[in-house]
Amino acid sequence: MSSFRISPLFARLAAPVVLGGLLITACNDDDDRVPPDPAPLPEVVAFTQPNLYPEGVQYDAQNSRFL
């Protein structure tokens, strides 16, 4: 079985090159603008069948409201 060793001088010189390459690829021209505000939520959501609510919606009977 053979072993492979990297010289300390090569490791010291290669590290900045590799890190610099990673930094350059991380800095790209993505569009970093803030997205527009989403559409406002409706004041009323009407359900057509009793006890049939969308996933993640619960009815708070004590306070008569949807959560």
PDBQT receptor file of N, H, CA, C and O in Angstrom, charges set to zero:
ATOM      1  N   MET A   1       0.856  -1.180   0.000  1.00  0.00    +0.000 N 
ATOM      2  CA  MET A   1       0.000   0.000   0.000  1.00  0.00    +0.000 C 
ATOM      3  C   MET A   1       0.900   1.241   0.000  1.00  0.00    +0.000 C 
ATOM      4  O   MET A   1       1.846   1.326   0.783  1.00  0.00    +0.000 OA
ATOM      5  N   SER A   2       0.610   2.174  -0.856  1.00  0.00    +0.000 N 
ATOM      6  H   SER A   2      -0.159   2.105  -1.492  1.00  0.00    +0.000 HD
ATOM      7  CA  SER A   2       1.432   3.375  -0.953  1.00  0.00    +0.000 C 
ATOM      8  C   SER A   2       0.747   4.531  -0.241  1.00  0.00    +0.000 C 
ATOM      9  O   SER A   2      -0.476   4.554  -0.108  1.00  0.00    +0.000 OA
ATOM     10  N   SER A   3       1.513   5.451   0.196  1.00  0.00    +0.000 N 
ATOM     11  H   SER A   3       2.507   5.433   0.088  1.00  0.00    +0.000 HD
ATOM     12  CA  SER A   3       0.953   6.635   0.859  1.00  0.00    +0.000 C 
ATOM     13  C   SER A   3       1.256   7.857   0.000  1.00  0.00    +0.000 C 
ATOM     14  O   SER A   3       2.261   7.916  -0.708  1.00  0.00    +0.000 OA
ATOM     15  N   PHE A   4       0.371   8.809   0.087  1.00  0.00    +0.000 N 
ATOM     16  H   PHE A   4      -0.446   8.761   0.663  1.00  0.00    +0.000 HD
ATOM     17  CA  PHE A   4       0.493  10.038  -0.695  1.00  0.00    +0.000 C 
ATOM     18  C   PHE A   4       0.605  11.198   0.267  1.00  0.00    +0.000 C 
ATOM     19  O   PHE A   4      -0.241  11.365   1.146  1.00  0.00    +0.000 OA
ATOM     20  N   ARG A   5       1.631  11.992   0.111  1.00  0.00    +0.000 N 
ATOM     21  H   ARG A   5       2.318  11.856  -0.603  1.00  0.00    +0.000 HD
ATOM     22  CA  ARG A   5       1.843  13.133   1.001  1.00  0.00    +0.000 C 
ATOM     23  C   ARG A   5       1.913  14.404   0.179  1.00  0.00    +0.000 C 
ATOM     24  O   ARG A   5       2.480  14.424  -0.913  1.00  0.00    +0.000 OA
ATOM     25  N   ILE A   6       1.332  15.460   0.713  1.00  0.00    +0.000 N 
ATOM     26  H   ILE A   6       0.870  15.444   1.600  1.00  0.00    +0.000 HD
ATOM     27  CA  ILE A   6       1.405  16.781   0.092  1.00  0.00    +0.000 C 
ATOM     28  C   ILE A   6       2.432  17.585   0.879  1.00  0.00    +0.000 C 
ATOM     29  O   ILE A   6       2.407  17.610   2.109  1.00  0.00    +0.000 OA
ATOM     30  N   SER A   7       3.317  18.228   0.168  1.00  0.00    +0.000 N 
ATOM     31  H   SER A   7       3.337  18.207  -0.832  1.00  0.00    +0.000 HD
ATOM     32  CA  SER A   7       4.342  19.003   0.859  1.00  0.00    +0.000 C 
ATOM     33  C   SER A   7       3.691  20.201   1.548  1.00  0.00    +0.000 C 
ATOM     34  O   SER A   7       2.729  20.762   1.026  1.00  0.00    +0.000 OA
ATOM     35  N   PRO A   8       4.193  20.591   2.690  1.00  0.00    +0.000 N 
ATOM     36  CA  PRO A   8       3.635  21.741   3.415  1.00  0.00    +0.000 C 
ATOM     37  C   PRO A   8       3.681  23.036   2.608  1.00  0.00    +0.000 C 
ATOM     38  O   PRO A   8       2.784  23.872   2.716  1.00  0.00    +0.000 OA
ATOM     39  N   LEU A   9       4.725  23.199   1.801  1.00  0.00    +0.000 N 
ATOM     40  H   LEU A   9       5.453  22.520   1.713  1.00  0.00    +0.000 HD
ATOM     41  CA  LEU A   9       4.823  24.409   0.982  1.00  0.00    +0.000 C 
ATOM     42  C   LEU A   9       3.700  24.434  -0.050  1.00  0.00    +0.000 C 
ATOM     43  O   LEU A   9       3.070  25.473  -0.245  1.00  0.00    +0.000 OA
ATOM     44  N   PHE A  10       3.436  23.295  -0.721  1.00  0.00    +0.000 N 
ATOM     45  H   PHE A  10       3.948  22.451  -0.563  1.00  0.00    +0.000 HD
ATOM     46  CA  PHE A  10       2.348  23.232  -1.704  1.00  0.00    +0.000 C 
ATOM     47  C   PHE A  10       1.001  23.484  -1.025  1.00  0.00    +0.000 C 
ATOM     48  O   PHE A  10       0.165  24.202  -1.572  1.00  0.00    +0.000 OA
ATOM     49  N   ALA A  11       0.782  22.914   0.139  1.00  0.00    +0.000 N 
ATOM     50  H   ALA A  11       1.462  22.330   0.583  1.00  0.00    +0.000 HD
ATOM     51  CA  ALA A  11      -0.478  23.106   0.852  1.00  0.00    +0.000 C 
ATOM     52  C   ALA A  11      -0.661  24.578   1.221  1.00  0.00    +0.000 C 
ATOM     53  O   ALA A  11      -1.768  25.111   1.138  1.00  0.00    +0.000 OA
ATOM     54  N   ARG A  12       0.418  25.225   1.623  1.00  0.00    +0.000 N 
ATOM     55  H   ARG A  12       1.317  24.792   1.690  1.00  0.00    +0.000 HD
ATOM     56  CA  ARG A  12       0.335  26.630   1.992  1.00  0.00    +0.000 C 
ATOM     57  C   ARG A  12       0.068  27.521   0.785  1.00  0.00    +0.000 C 
ATOM     58  O   ARG A  12      -0.620  28.534   0.913  1.00  0.00    +0.000 OA
ATOM     59  N   LEU A  13       0.596  27.169  -0.377  1.00  0.00    +0.000 N 
ATOM     60  H   LEU A  13       1.156  26.346  -0.481  1.00  0.00    +0.000 HD
ATOM     61  CA  LEU A  13       0.386  27.965  -1.580  1.00  0.00    +0.000 C 
ATOM     62  C   LEU A  13      -0.948  27.636  -2.261  1.00  0.00    +0.000 C 
ATOM     63  O   LEU A  13      -1.558  28.514  -2.871  1.00  0.00    +0.000 OA
ATOM     64  N   ALA A  14      -1.399  26.397  -2.166  1.00  0.00    +0.000 N 
ATOM     65  H   ALA A  14      -0.903  25.684  -1.671  1.00  0.00    +0.000 HD
ATOM     66  CA  ALA A  14      -2.629  25.987  -2.846  1.00  0.00    +0.000 C 
ATOM     67  C   ALA A  14      -3.881  26.442  -2.100  1.00  0.00    +0.000 C 
ATOM     68  O   ALA A  14      -4.910  26.700  -2.725  1.00  0.00    +0.000 OA
ATOM     69  N   ALA A  15      -3.812  26.542  -0.796  1.00  0.00    +0.000 N 
ATOM     70  H   ALA A  15      -2.976  26.332  -0.287  1.00  0.00    +0.000 HD
ATOM     71  CA  ALA A  15      -4.998  26.905  -0.012  1.00  0.00    +0.000 C 
ATOM     72  C   ALA A  15      -5.579  28.258  -0.428  1.00  0.00    +0.000 C 
ATOM     73  O   ALA A  15      -6.789  28.334  -0.642  1.00  0.00    +0.000 OA
ATOM     74  N   PRO A  16      -4.793  29.329  -0.556  1.00  0.00    +0.000 N 
ATOM     75  CA  PRO A  16      -5.382  30.605  -0.985  1.00  0.00    +0.000 C 
ATOM     76  C   PRO A  16      -5.971  30.549  -2.394  1.00  0.00    +0.000 C 
ATOM     77  O   PRO A  16      -6.970  31.210  -2.678  1.00  0.00    +0.000 OA
ATOM     78  N   VAL A  17      -5.352  29.759  -3.276  1.00  0.00    +0.000 N 
ATOM     79  H   VAL A  17      -4.541  29.222  -3.045  1.00  0.00    +0.000 HD
ATOM     80  CA  VAL A  17      -5.864  29.655  -4.642  1.00  0.00    +0.000 C 
ATOM     81  C   VAL A  17      -7.224  28.965  -4.627  1.00  0.00    +0.000 C 
ATOM     82  O   VAL A  17      -8.161  29.425  -5.281  1.00  0.00    +0.000 OA
ATOM     83  N   VAL A  18      -7.337  27.878  -3.892  1.00  0.00    +0.000 N 
ATOM     84  H   VAL A  18      -6.576  27.505  -3.361  1.00  0.00    +0.000 HD
ATOM     85  CA  VAL A  18      -8.606  27.148  -3.809  1.00  0.00    +0.000 C 
ATOM     86  C   VAL A  18      -9.670  28.015  -3.142  1.00  0.00    +0.000 C 
ATOM     87  O   VAL A  18     -10.793  28.100  -3.640  1.00  0.00    +0.000 OA
ATOM     88  N   LEU A  19      -9.341  28.653  -2.034  1.00  0.00    +0.000 N 
ATOM     89  H   LEU A  19      -8.429  28.583  -1.629  1.00  0.00    +0.000 HD
ATOM     90  CA  LEU A  19     -10.314  29.504  -1.340  1.00  0.00    +0.000 C 
ATOM     91  C   LEU A  19     -10.712  30.700  -2.198  1.00  0.00    +0.000 C 
ATOM     92  O   LEU A  19     -11.876  31.100  -2.199  1.00  0.00    +0.000 OA
ATOM     93  N   GLY A  20      -9.770  31.264  -2.916  1.00  0.00    +0.000 N 
ATOM     94  H   GLY A  20      -8.824  30.938  -2.915  1.00  0.00    +0.000 HD
ATOM     95  CA  GLY A  20     -10.086  32.376  -3.818  1.00  0.00    +0.000 C 
ATOM     96  C   GLY A  20     -11.022  31.940  -4.933  1.00  0.00    +0.000 C 
ATOM     97  O   GLY A  20     -11.950  32.667  -5.288  1.00  0.00    +0.000 OA
ATOM     98  N   GLY A  21     -10.785  30.752  -5.491  1.00  0.00    +0.000 N 
ATOM     99  H   GLY A  21     -10.032  30.161  -5.203  1.00  0.00    +0.000 HD
ATOM    100  CA  GLY A  21     -11.675  30.232  -6.520  1.00  0.00    +0.000 C 
ATOM    101  C   GLY A  21     -13.085  30.014  -5.998  1.00  0.00    +0.000 C 
ATOM    102  O   GLY A  21     -14.057  30.312  -6.692  1.00  0.00    +0.000 OA
ATOM    103  N   LEU A  22     -13.203  29.505  -4.799  1.00  0.00    +0.000 N 
ATOM    104  H   LEU A  22     -12.413  29.263  -4.235  1.00  0.00    +0.000 HD
ATOM    105  CA  LEU A  22     -14.532  29.325  -4.204  1.00  0.00    +0.000 C 
ATOM    106  C   LEU A  22     -15.214  30.666  -3.966  1.00  0.00    +0.000 C 
ATOM    107  O   LEU A  22     -16.419  30.800  -4.176  1.00  0.00    +0.000 OA
ATOM    108  N   LEU A  23     -14.450  31.652  -3.530  1.00  0.00    +0.000 N 
ATOM    109  H   LEU A  23     -13.470  31.543  -3.360  1.00  0.00    +0.000 HD
ATOM    110  CA  LEU A  23     -15.020  32.971  -3.275  1.00  0.00    +0.000 C 
ATOM    111  C   LEU A  23     -15.492  33.630  -4.567  1.00  0.00    +0.000 C 
ATOM    112  O   LEU A  23     -16.548  34.263  -4.590  1.00  0.00    +0.000 OA
ATOM    113  N   ILE A  24     -14.733  33.488  -5.622  1.00  0.00    +0.000 N 
ATOM    114  H   ILE A  24     -13.875  32.973  -5.603  1.00  0.00    +0.000 HD
ATOM    115  CA  ILE A  24     -15.108  34.090  -6.903  1.00  0.00    +0.000 C 
ATOM    116  C   ILE A  24     -16.392  33.456  -7.436  1.00  0.00    +0.000 C 
ATOM    117  O   ILE A  24     -17.262  34.161  -7.947  1.00  0.00    +0.000 OA
ATOM    118  N   THR A  25     -16.515  32.140  -7.323  1.00  0.00    +0.000 N 
ATOM    119  H   THR A  25     -15.808  31.567  -6.908  1.00  0.00    +0.000 HD
ATOM    120  CA  THR A  25     -17.732  31.486  -7.823  1.00  0.00    +0.000 C 
ATOM    121  C   THR A  25     -18.928  31.789  -6.940  1.00  0.00    +0.000 C 
ATOM    122  O   THR A  25     -20.066  31.721  -7.406  1.00  0.00    +0.000 OA
ATOM    123  N   ALA A  26     -18.699  32.124  -5.669  1.00  0.00    +0.000 N 
ATOM    124  H   ALA A  26     -17.775  32.180  -5.291  1.00  0.00    +0.000 HD
ATOM    125  CA  ALA A  26     -19.810  32.450  -4.781  1.00  0.00    +0.000 C 
ATOM    126  C   ALA A  26     -20.351  33.852  -5.049  1.00  0.00    +0.000 C 
ATOM    127  O   ALA A  26     -21.518  34.130  -4.773  1.00  0.00    +0.000 OA
ATOM    128  N   CYS A  27     -19.518  34.726  -5.579  1.00  0.00    +0.000 N 
ATOM    129  H   CYS A  27     -18.570  34.500  -5.803  1.00  0.00    +0.000 HD
ATOM    130  CA  CYS A  27     -19.930  36.097  -5.877  1.00  0.00    +0.000 C 
ATOM    131  C   CYS A  27     -20.380  36.171  -7.328  1.00  0.00    +0.000 C 
ATOM    132  O   CYS A  27     -19.554  36.319  -8.228  1.00  0.00    +0.000 OA
ATOM    133  N   ASN A  28     -21.673  36.071  -7.557  1.00  0.00    +0.000 N 
ATOM    134  H   ASN A  28     -22.344  35.951  -6.825  1.00  0.00    +0.000 HD
ATOM    135  CA  ASN A  28     -22.177  36.142  -8.926  1.00  0.00    +0.000 C 
ATOM    136  C   ASN A  28     -23.149  37.301  -9.052  1.00  0.00    +0.000 C 
ATOM    137  O   ASN A  28     -23.352  38.053  -8.098  1.00  0.00    +0.000 OA
ATOM    138  N   ASP A  29     -23.734  37.445 -10.192  1.00  0.00    +0.000 N 
ATOM    139  H   ASP A  29     -23.569  36.835 -10.967  1.00  0.00    +0.000 HD
ATOM    140  CA  ASP A  29     -24.608  38.585 -10.460  1.00  0.00    +0.000 C 
ATOM    141  C   ASP A  29     -26.080  38.235 -10.248  1.00  0.00    +0.000 C 
ATOM    142  O   ASP A  29     -26.920  38.552 -11.090  1.00  0.00    +0.000 OA
ATOM    143  N   ASP A  30     -26.391  37.593  -9.145  1.00  0.00    +0.000 N 
ATOM    144  H   ASP A  30     -25.708  37.335  -8.461  1.00  0.00    +0.000 HD
ATOM    145  CA  ASP A  30     -27.795  37.291  -8.846  1.00  0.00    +0.000 C 
ATOM    146  C   ASP A  30     -28.562  38.589  -8.648  1.00  0.00    +0.000 C 
ATOM    147  O   ASP A  30     -28.001  39.617  -8.268  1.00  0.00    +0.000 OA
ATOM    148  N   ASP A  31     -29.835  38.515  -8.909  1.00  0.00    +0.000 N 
ATOM    149  H   ASP A  31     -30.291  37.680  -9.217  1.00  0.00    +0.000 HD
ATOM    150  CA  ASP A  31     -30.706  39.671  -8.710  1.00  0.00    +0.000 C 
ATOM    151  C   ASP A  31     -31.082  39.719  -7.230  1.00  0.00    +0.000 C 
ATOM    152  O   ASP A  31     -31.910  38.929  -6.776  1.00  0.00    +0.000 OA
ATOM    153  N   ASP A  32     -30.485  40.633  -6.482  1.00  0.00    +0.000 N 
ATOM    154  H   ASP A  32     -29.813  41.275  -6.852  1.00  0.00    +0.000 HD
ATOM    155  CA  ASP A  32     -30.705  40.717  -5.045  1.00  0.00    +0.000 C 
ATOM    156  C   ASP A  32     -31.749  41.752  -4.658  1.00  0.00    +0.000 C 
ATOM    157  O   ASP A  32     -31.790  42.190  -3.508  1.00  0.00    +0.000 OA
ATOM    158  N   ARG A  33     -32.592  42.148  -5.604  1.00  0.00    +0.000 N 
ATOM    159  H   ARG A  33     -32.559  41.793  -6.538  1.00  0.00    +0.000 HD
ATOM    160  CA  ARG A  33     -33.621  43.129  -5.276  1.00  0.00    +0.000 C 
ATOM    161  C   ARG A  33     -34.678  42.503  -4.358  1.00  0.00    +0.000 C 
ATOM    162  O   ARG A  33     -34.892  41.291  -4.373  1.00  0.00    +0.000 OA
ATOM    163  N   VAL A  34     -35.311  43.327  -3.584  1.00  0.00    +0.000 N 
ATOM    164  H   VAL A  34     -35.137  44.312  -3.572  1.00  0.00    +0.000 HD
ATOM    165  CA  VAL A  34     -36.369  42.867  -2.681  1.00  0.00    +0.000 C 
ATOM    166  C   VAL A  34     -37.599  42.550  -3.511  1.00  0.00    +0.000 C 
ATOM    167  O   VAL A  34     -38.005  43.359  -4.345  1.00  0.00    +0.000 OA
ATOM    168  N   PRO A  35     -38.209  41.368  -3.294  1.00  0.00    +0.000 N 
ATOM    169  CA  PRO A  35     -39.409  41.044  -4.079  1.00  0.00    +0.000 C 
ATOM    170  C   PRO A  35     -40.574  41.943  -3.678  1.00  0.00    +0.000 C 
ATOM    171  O   PRO A  35     -40.607  42.445  -2.555  1.00  0.00    +0.000 OA
ATOM    172  N   PRO A  36     -41.520  42.150  -4.575  1.00  0.00    +0.000 N 
ATOM    173  CA  PRO A  36     -42.667  42.996  -4.226  1.00  0.00    +0.000 C 
ATOM    174  C   PRO A  36     -43.518  42.344  -3.147  1.00  0.00    +0.000 C 
ATOM    175  O   PRO A  36     -43.481  41.129  -2.950  1.00  0.00    +0.000 OA
ATOM    176  N   ASP A  37     -44.282  43.174  -2.459  1.00  0.00    +0.000 N 
ATOM    177  H   ASP A  37     -44.313  44.160  -2.620  1.00  0.00    +0.000 HD
ATOM    178  CA  ASP A  37     -45.165  42.658  -1.412  1.00  0.00    +0.000 C 
ATOM    179  C   ASP A  37     -46.179  41.706  -2.026  1.00  0.00    +0.000 C 
ATOM    180  O   ASP A  37     -46.682  41.945  -3.124  1.00  0.00    +0.000 OA
ATOM    181  N   PRO A  38     -46.478  40.613  -1.304  1.00  0.00    +0.000 N 
ATOM    182  CA  PRO A  38     -47.473  39.686  -1.843  1.00  0.00    +0.000 C 
ATOM    183  C   PRO A  38     -48.860  40.318  -1.837  1.00  0.00    +0.000 C 
ATOM    184  O   PRO A  38     -49.092  41.333  -1.180  1.00  0.00    +0.000 OA
ATOM    185  N   ALA A  39     -49.766  39.709  -2.571  1.00  0.00    +0.000 N 
ATOM    186  H   ALA A  39     -49.577  38.885  -3.104  1.00  0.00    +0.000 HD
ATOM    187  CA  ALA A  39     -51.141  40.219  -2.624  1.00  0.00    +0.000 C 
ATOM    188  C   ALA A  39     -51.738  40.202  -1.222  1.00  0.00    +0.000 C 
ATOM    189  O   ALA A  39     -51.437  39.303  -0.437  1.00  0.00    +0.000 OA
ATOM    190  N   PRO A  40     -52.578  41.178  -0.897  1.00  0.00    +0.000 N 
ATOM    191  CA  PRO A  40     -53.169  41.212   0.444  1.00  0.00    +0.000 C 
ATOM    192  C   PRO A  40     -54.082  40.005   0.657  1.00  0.00    +0.000 C 
ATOM    193  O   PRO A  40     -54.676  39.482  -0.287  1.00  0.00    +0.000 OA
ATOM    194  N   LEU A  41     -54.180  39.579   1.903  1.00  0.00    +0.000 N 
ATOM    195  H   LEU A  41     -53.698  40.004   2.669  1.00  0.00    +0.000 HD
ATOM    196  CA  LEU A  41     -55.042  38.452   2.245  1.00  0.00    +0.000 C 
ATOM    197  C   LEU A  41     -56.500  38.883   2.214  1.00  0.00    +0.000 C 
ATOM    198  O   LEU A  41     -56.810  40.029   2.541  1.00  0.00    +0.000 OA
ATOM    199  N   PRO A  42     -57.400  37.987   1.828  1.00  0.00    +0.000 N 
ATOM    200  CA  PRO A  42     -58.823  38.346   1.809  1.00  0.00    +0.000 C 
ATOM    201  C   PRO A  42     -59.363  38.495   3.224  1.00  0.00    +0.000 C 
ATOM    202  O   PRO A  42     -58.876  37.851   4.153  1.00  0.00    +0.000 OA
ATOM    203  N   GLU A  43     -60.361  39.337   3.379  1.00  0.00    +0.000 N 
ATOM    204  H   GLU A  43     -60.756  39.859   2.624  1.00  0.00    +0.000 HD
ATOM    205  CA  GLU A  43     -60.988  39.542   4.685  1.00  0.00    +0.000 C 
ATOM    206  C   GLU A  43     -61.842  38.338   5.080  1.00  0.00    +0.000 C 
ATOM    207  O   GLU A  43     -61.957  38.014   6.262  1.00  0.00    +0.000 OA
ATOM    208  N   VAL A  44     -62.440  37.679   4.088  1.00  0.00    +0.000 N 
ATOM    209  H   VAL A  44     -62.346  37.942   3.128  1.00  0.00    +0.000 HD
ATOM    210  CA  VAL A  44     -63.339  36.555   4.361  1.00  0.00    +0.000 C 
ATOM    211  C   VAL A  44     -62.952  35.388   3.468  1.00  0.00    +0.000 C 
ATOM    212  O   VAL A  44     -62.690  35.555   2.277  1.00  0.00    +0.000 OA
ATOM    213  N   VAL A  45     -62.922  34.204   4.068  1.00  0.00    +0.000 N 
ATOM    214  H   VAL A  45     -63.135  34.068   5.035  1.00  0.00    +0.000 HD
ATOM    215  CA  VAL A  45     -62.709  32.973   3.311  1.00  0.00    +0.000 C 
ATOM    216  C   VAL A  45     -63.946  32.117   3.528  1.00  0.00    +0.000 C 
ATOM    217  O   VAL A  45     -64.229  31.704   4.652  1.00  0.00    +0.000 OA
ATOM    218  N   ALA A  46     -64.682  31.850   2.460  1.00  0.00    +0.000 N 
ATOM    219  H   ALA A  46     -64.452  32.185   1.546  1.00  0.00    +0.000 HD
ATOM    220  CA  ALA A  46     -65.937  31.097   2.569  1.00  0.00    +0.000 C 
ATOM    221  C   ALA A  46     -65.682  29.623   2.291  1.00  0.00    +0.000 C 
ATOM    222  O   ALA A  46     -65.060  29.270   1.290  1.00  0.00    +0.000 OA
ATOM    223  N   PHE A  47     -66.168  28.764   3.186  1.00  0.00    +0.000 N 
ATOM    224  H   PHE A  47     -66.673  29.051   4.000  1.00  0.00    +0.000 HD
ATOM    225  CA  PHE A  47     -66.086  27.319   3.010  1.00  0.00    +0.000 C 
ATOM    226  C   PHE A  47     -67.457  26.815   2.615  1.00  0.00    +0.000 C 
ATOM    227  O   PHE A  47     -68.466  27.224   3.190  1.00  0.00    +0.000 OA
ATOM    228  N   THR A  48     -67.497  25.932   1.638  1.00  0.00    +0.000 N 
ATOM    229  H   THR A  48     -66.677  25.600   1.171  1.00  0.00    +0.000 HD
ATOM    230  CA  THR A  48     -68.785  25.473   1.128  1.00  0.00    +0.000 C 
ATOM    231  C   THR A  48     -69.271  24.186   1.789  1.00  0.00    +0.000 C 
ATOM    232  O   THR A  48     -70.440  23.827   1.648  1.00  0.00    +0.000 OA
ATOM    233  N   GLN A  49     -68.402  23.493   2.500  1.00  0.00    +0.000 N 
ATOM    234  H   GLN A  49     -67.452  23.784   2.615  1.00  0.00    +0.000 HD
ATOM    235  CA  GLN A  49     -68.821  22.275   3.186  1.00  0.00    +0.000 C 
ATOM    236  C   GLN A  49     -68.461  22.382   4.663  1.00  0.00    +0.000 C 
ATOM    237  O   GLN A  49     -67.400  22.907   5.002  1.00  0.00    +0.000 OA
ATOM    238  N   PRO A  50     -69.327  21.894   5.545  1.00  0.00    +0.000 N 
ATOM    239  CA  PRO A  50     -69.038  21.969   6.978  1.00  0.00    +0.000 C 
ATOM    240  C   PRO A  50     -67.834  21.100   7.349  1.00  0.00    +0.000 C 
ATOM    241  O   PRO A  50     -67.651  20.001   6.825  1.00  0.00    +0.000 OA
ATOM    242  N   ASN A  51     -67.029  21.621   8.255  1.00  0.00    +0.000 N 
ATOM    243  H   ASN A  51     -67.178  22.513   8.680  1.00  0.00    +0.000 HD
ATOM    244  CA  ASN A  51     -65.844  20.938   8.796  1.00  0.00    +0.000 C 
ATOM    245  C   ASN A  51     -64.825  20.547   7.728  1.00  0.00    +0.000 C 
ATOM    246  O   ASN A  51     -64.050  19.614   7.942  1.00  0.00    +0.000 OA
ATOM    247  N   LEU A  52     -64.805  21.221   6.604  1.00  0.00    +0.000 N 
ATOM    248  H   LEU A  52     -65.435  21.978   6.430  1.00  0.00    +0.000 HD
ATOM    249  CA  LEU A  52     -63.826  20.985   5.560  1.00  0.00    +0.000 C 
ATOM    250  C   LEU A  52     -62.974  22.242   5.432  1.00  0.00    +0.000 C 
ATOM    251  O   LEU A  52     -63.402  23.236   4.845  1.00  0.00    +0.000 OA
ATOM    252  N   TYR A  53     -61.764  22.189   5.986  1.00  0.00    +0.000 N 
ATOM    253  H   TYR A  53     -61.417  21.381   6.463  1.00  0.00    +0.000 HD
ATOM    254  CA  TYR A  53     -60.873  23.349   5.982  1.00  0.00    +0.000 C 
ATOM    255  C   TYR A  53     -59.595  22.984   5.233  1.00  0.00    +0.000 C 
ATOM    256  O   TYR A  53     -59.205  21.817   5.218  1.00  0.00    +0.000 OA
ATOM    257  N   PRO A  54     -58.945  23.948   4.621  1.00  0.00    +0.000 N 
ATOM    258  CA  PRO A  54     -57.662  23.669   3.959  1.00  0.00    +0.000 C 
ATOM    259  C   PRO A  54     -56.630  23.166   4.975  1.00  0.00    +0.000 C 
ATOM    260  O   PRO A  54     -56.747  23.414   6.175  1.00  0.00    +0.000 OA
ATOM    261  N   GLU A  55     -55.636  22.467   4.476  1.00  0.00    +0.000 N 
ATOM    262  H   GLU A  55     -55.541  22.265   3.501  1.00  0.00    +0.000 HD
ATOM    263  CA  GLU A  55     -54.590  21.942   5.340  1.00  0.00    +0.000 C 
ATOM    264  C   GLU A  55     -53.900  23.087   6.079  1.00  0.00    +0.000 C 
ATOM    265  O   GLU A  55     -53.541  24.097   5.473  1.00  0.00    +0.000 OA
ATOM    266  N   GLY A  56     -53.719  22.930   7.372  1.00  0.00    +0.000 N 
ATOM    267  H   GLY A  56     -54.011  22.110   7.865  1.00  0.00    +0.000 HD
ATOM    268  CA  GLY A  56     -53.056  23.940   8.179  1.00  0.00    +0.000 C 
ATOM    269  C   GLY A  56     -53.999  24.980   8.760  1.00  0.00    +0.000 C 
ATOM    270  O   GLY A  56     -53.543  25.900   9.439  1.00  0.00    +0.000 OA
ATOM    271  N   VAL A  57     -55.299  24.865   8.515  1.00  0.00    +0.000 N 
ATOM    272  H   VAL A  57     -55.670  24.118   7.963  1.00  0.00    +0.000 HD
ATOM    273  CA  VAL A  57     -56.281  25.800   9.060  1.00  0.00    +0.000 C 
ATOM    274  C   VAL A  57     -57.071  25.087  10.144  1.00  0.00    +0.000 C 
ATOM    275  O   VAL A  57     -57.533  23.961   9.957  1.00  0.00    +0.000 OA
ATOM    276  N   GLN A  58     -57.218  25.746  11.261  1.00  0.00    +0.000 N 
ATOM    277  H   GLN A  58     -56.843  26.660  11.413  1.00  0.00    +0.000 HD
ATOM    278  CA  GLN A  58     -58.012  25.198  12.358  1.00  0.00    +0.000 C 
ATOM    279  C   GLN A  58     -59.028  26.238  12.780  1.00  0.00    +0.000 C 
ATOM    280  O   GLN A  58     -58.798  27.440  12.645  1.00  0.00    +0.000 OA
ATOM    281  N   TYR A  59     -60.154  25.765  13.294  1.00  0.00    +0.000 N 
ATOM    282  H   TYR A  59     -60.340  24.789  13.404  1.00  0.00    +0.000 HD
ATOM    283  CA  TYR A  59     -61.191  26.667  13.759  1.00  0.00    +0.000 C 
ATOM    284  C   TYR A  59     -61.138  26.742  15.276  1.00  0.00    +0.000 C 
ATOM    285  O   TYR A  59     -61.165  25.718  15.959  1.00  0.00    +0.000 OA
ATOM    286  N   ASP A  60     -61.064  27.954  15.797  1.00  0.00    +0.000 N 
ATOM    287  H   ASP A  60     -61.043  28.786  15.243  1.00  0.00    +0.000 HD
ATOM    288  CA  ASP A  60     -61.043  28.206  17.235  1.00  0.00    +0.000 C 
ATOM    289  C   ASP A  60     -62.475  28.487  17.667  1.00  0.00    +0.000 C 
ATOM    290  O   ASP A  60     -62.941  29.620  17.548  1.00  0.00    +0.000 OA
ATOM    291  N   ALA A  61     -63.184  27.474  18.166  1.00  0.00    +0.000 N 
ATOM    292  H   ALA A  61     -62.806  26.554  18.262  1.00  0.00    +0.000 HD
ATOM    293  CA  ALA A  61     -64.595  27.608  18.531  1.00  0.00    +0.000 C 
ATOM    294  C   ALA A  61     -64.764  28.552  19.719  1.00  0.00    +0.000 C 
ATOM    295  O   ALA A  61     -65.776  29.248  19.807  1.00  0.00    +0.000 OA
ATOM    296  N   GLN A  62     -63.808  28.590  20.623  1.00  0.00    +0.000 N 
ATOM    297  H   GLN A  62     -62.986  28.025  20.552  1.00  0.00    +0.000 HD
ATOM    298  CA  GLN A  62     -63.916  29.451  21.803  1.00  0.00    +0.000 C 
ATOM    299  C   GLN A  62     -63.954  30.922  21.400  1.00  0.00    +0.000 C 
ATOM    300  O   GLN A  62     -64.710  31.700  21.982  1.00  0.00    +0.000 OA
ATOM    301  N   ASN A  63     -63.159  31.310  20.423  1.00  0.00    +0.000 N 
ATOM    302  H   ASN A  63     -62.545  30.678  19.950  1.00  0.00    +0.000 HD
ATOM    303  CA  ASN A  63     -63.097  32.706  19.984  1.00  0.00    +0.000 C 
ATOM    304  C   ASN A  63     -63.781  32.940  18.647  1.00  0.00    +0.000 C 
ATOM    305  O   ASN A  63     -63.745  34.050  18.117  1.00  0.00    +0.000 OA
ATOM    306  N   SER A  64     -64.409  31.896  18.095  1.00  0.00    +0.000 N 
ATOM    307  H   SER A  64     -64.438  30.994  18.526  1.00  0.00    +0.000 HD
ATOM    308  CA  SER A  64     -65.150  31.972  16.820  1.00  0.00    +0.000 C 
ATOM    309  C   SER A  64     -64.280  32.563  15.707  1.00  0.00    +0.000 C 
ATOM    310  O   SER A  64     -64.651  33.554  15.077  1.00  0.00    +0.000 OA
ATOM    311  N   ARG A  65     -63.130  31.949  15.477  1.00  0.00    +0.000 N 
ATOM    312  H   ARG A  65     -62.829  31.144  15.989  1.00  0.00    +0.000 HD
ATOM    313  CA  ARG A  65     -62.265  32.426  14.409  1.00  0.00    +0.000 C 
ATOM    314  C   ARG A  65     -61.387  31.272  13.896  1.00  0.00    +0.000 C 
ATOM    315  O   ARG A  65     -61.210  30.254  14.565  1.00  0.00    +0.000 OA
ATOM    316  N   PHE A  66     -60.850  31.469  12.693  1.00  0.00    +0.000 N 
ATOM    317  H   PHE A  66     -60.994  32.296  12.150  1.00  0.00    +0.000 HD
ATOM    318  CA  PHE A  66     -59.933  30.503  12.107  1.00  0.00    +0.000 C 
ATOM    319  C   PHE A  66     -58.511  30.886  12.453  1.00  0.00    +0.000 C 
ATOM    320  O   PHE A  66     -58.177  32.068  12.529  1.00  0.00    +0.000 OA
ATOM    321  N   LEU A  67     -57.680  29.890  12.659  1.00  0.00    +0.000 N 
ATOM    322  H   LEU A  67     -57.952  28.929  12.597  1.00  0.00    +0.000 HD
ATOM    323  CA  LEU A  67     -56.253  30.093  12.950  1.00  0.00    +0.000 C 
ATOM    324  C   LEU A  67     -55.451  29.659  11.760  1.00  0.00    +0.000 C 
ATOM    325  O   LEU A  67     -54.223  29.741  11.781  1.00  0.00    +0.000 OA
TER     326      LEU A  67
